[in-house]
Amino acid sequence: MIKKNKKIKSPLKLYSSKDVFDQFSKSKFYQKVYYEEISRLYLVKKIRNTRIQKKMTQKTIAEKTKLPQSFISRIESGKHSFSLGTLYKISKALGKKIELV
């Protein structure tokens, strides 16, 4: 004879990702950090698209900036942050200038 399992009440409450996002998105700190990250990812996309448009490789950018190619790759993938100095080196290698808009 097989006994039916009784449902065990869990003391943990489960939340959906939407519930968590909705809760955190009300926070001023979260909004600030979210905006900064979206801005960084937009800039990363611009760097990559400009490099491709100019038919340059990551290796070429790395040589011009004296940075490792793996570092350029991590920047373009969005996996790594970068300083203003690094941004300047990359923009110079791409023949672009940095402007505040």
FENTA-V556998 format. One record per helix or strand of 3 or more residues. SS is the DSSP state (~ for helix, > for strand). FROM is the first residue (numbers start at 1). LEN is the number of residues. If there is no record, write none. Layout:
ss=SS from=FROM len=LEN
ss=SS from=FROM len=LEN
This chain:
ss=~ from=17 len=8
ss=~ from=28 len=26
ss=~ from=58 len=8
ss=~ from=69 len=9
ss=~ from=84 len=10
